[in-house]
Amino acid sequence: MTRHTRRSVVKLAGASVAAAAVPGVVSADAESASDWTAAKTPVDGTLHDVRYTATNPHAVGAGGVLIERTAAGWEIVLRGGVSGNGNGLYGAAVTDDGKRLWMVGNSGAIGEYDVTTGNLVDRSQPDDTSNQFNSVAVTGPAGDADVYVVDDSGLVYYSFANGEEGTWNYLTPGSGAGIPAAEFYDARAGTLIDTNGKVFATDDGTTWNAFGIADADTTFAGLDADAPDDVTVVGGGGSLYVYDGVEWRSDRIAEAGLKDVITGDAGGVAVGGSGTVVEREDGVWSVADTPSGQNLCAVAAFDGDRDYVVGASGTALER
C-alpha cells in the first residue's frame, strides 16, 4: 500500500535531485520564481500543522481549531479542541488510506477524526499524562493503526491497537530533551529528533538508536524521513542536515530558522520564520518570494494537486 501522507511526492517543476543528495550552494540574495499566494482562513491563531487526507487538506492550530480546505476555501471543522476545552493542537498525521486524521496538542490531547464521516474520537491523556504533545505519526489503515506521539519531556507514547484505552506504552529514547517531530516510513520503522541535537531511528517501533548528529550546533525543529538512508532535518539559523545512509552533510539554506521540511524525488520545500519558504530545484536550495512575513510552521505537498503552507495569525499559503 502506498502511504497517503503530506510527503508522498514534492511537486517542483524541473527538479530531479533525490532527497539524499548533497544540498547545493545557496545564494543568500537569490530568490526562486514562485507562485505562492495567500489564502483567506477563518482563524487568526497559529496554524501548526497541515496534512492531506482522503478528502481534503486539513490544518490544526491554536485553541484546538481544525480547518479544512474545501472547494469554497478554508472552513472550520472543529473549535475548542479534541475535548472541547480549547487545548491547542500542534501536530497531525493521517492513516495510510487517508481516512483518519490524528491530532495532538496541549494537556495530553489526542484525537482521531474520520474525514469521511465527521466522527471524532477523543483518545486524550494516555496513562493519565497531561504533557504537551508536539507531533504524531501513524501507520496502517483507519481503525487499525499504530500510533506514536512525542512530547516536550522526551517521551514517545505508542499504541499498536489504534490508540484504544489500555493499549498505550511509553519510553524515553534519549536524555529527556523535548521531541519536536517524528516520522515513520514503514509499518514500525521511523525517525525522530530531539532538541538536544540527536536523531534516533527504530525498525520495530519500540527500540530507538541514535545515529547523529555529531557537533550539530543548532536546535532541531523539523524532520522528513523517507527511508533509513534518506533523512532530512532542519532547525535554527536556516540549518539543514541530510543523511544518505553513510554520513550527515550540512548546509545553511536560509537566514531565518526553519520549522518544517518535505523532500522527494522531484525536489523539496522547507519553511520557517518571517515568511521563509525555501525550494530545491536541480539540487540547489533558494529562497522563494512569498506574500507573507508571518512565521511559517508546516508544509504539505502532493503530486498533481496544490501545495500548502501554514503558520502564525491563521496564515495559509498555496500554489
Residue, then its C-alpha position, 0 to 999 in steps of 0.5 A: m500500500t502506498r502511504h497517503t501522507r503530506r510527503s508522498v511526492v514534492k511537486l517542483a517543476g524541473a527538479s530531479v535531485a533525490a532527497a539524499a543528495v548533497p544540498g547545493v550552494v545557496s545564494a543568500d540574495a537569490e530568490s526562486a520564481s514562485d507562485w505562492t499566494a495567500a489564502k483567506t482562513p477563518v482563524d487568526g491563531t497559529l496554524h501548526d500543522v497541515r496534512y492531506t487526507a482522503t478528502n481534503p487538506h486539513a490544518v490544526g492550530a491554536g485553541g484546538v481549531l481544525i480547518e479544512r480546505t474545501a472547494a469554497g476555501w478554508e472552513i472550520v471543522l472543529r473549535g475548542g479542541v479534541s475535548g472541547n476545552g480549547n487545548g491547542l493542537y500542534g501536530a497531525a498525521v493521517t492513516d495510510d488510506g487517508k481516512r483518519l486524521w490524528m491530532v495532538g496538542n496541549s494537556g495530553a490531547i489526542g484525537e482521531y477524526d474520520v474525514t469521511t464521516g465527521n466522527l471524532v474520537d477523543r483518545s486524550q491523556p494516555d496513562d493519565t499524562s497531561n504533557q504537551f504533545n508536539s507531533v504524531a505519526v501513524t501507520g496502517p489503515a483507519g481503525d487499525a493503526d499504530v500510533y506514536v506521539v512525542d512530547d516536550s519531556g522526551l517521551v514517545y507514547y505508542s499504541f499498536a491497537n489504534g490508540e484504544e484505552g489500555t493499549w498505550n506504552y511509553l519510553t524515553p529514547g534519549s536524555g529527556a530533551g523535548i521531541p519536536a517531530a517524528e516520522f515513520y516510513d514503514a509499518r514500525a520503522g521511523t525517525l525522530i529528533d530531539t532538541n538536544g541535537k540527536v536523531f534516533a531511528t527504530d525498525d520495530g517501533t519500540t527500540w530507538n538508536a541514535f545515529g547523529i548528529a555529531d557537533a550539530d550546533t543548532t536546535f532541531a525543529g523539523l524532520d522528513a524521513d523517507a527511508p533509513d538512508d534518506v533523512t532530512v532535518v532542519g532547525g535554527g539559523g536556516s540549518l539543514y542536515v541530510y543523511d544518505g545512509v553513510e554520513w550527515r552533510s550540512d548546509r545553511i539554506a536560509e537566514a531565518g530558522l526553519k520549522d518544517v521540511i518535505t523532500g522527494d524525488a522531484g525536489g523539496v520545500a522547507v519553511g520557517g520564520s518571517g515568511t521563509v519558504v525555501e525550494r530545491e530545484d536541480g539540487v540547489w536550495s533558494v529562497a522563494d518570494t512569498p506574500s507573507g512575513q508571518n512565521l511559517c510552521a508546516v508544509a504539505a505537498f502532493d503530486g498533481d494537486r496544490d501545495y500548502v503552507v501554514g503558520a502564525s495569525g491563521t496564515a495559509l499559503e498555496r500554489 
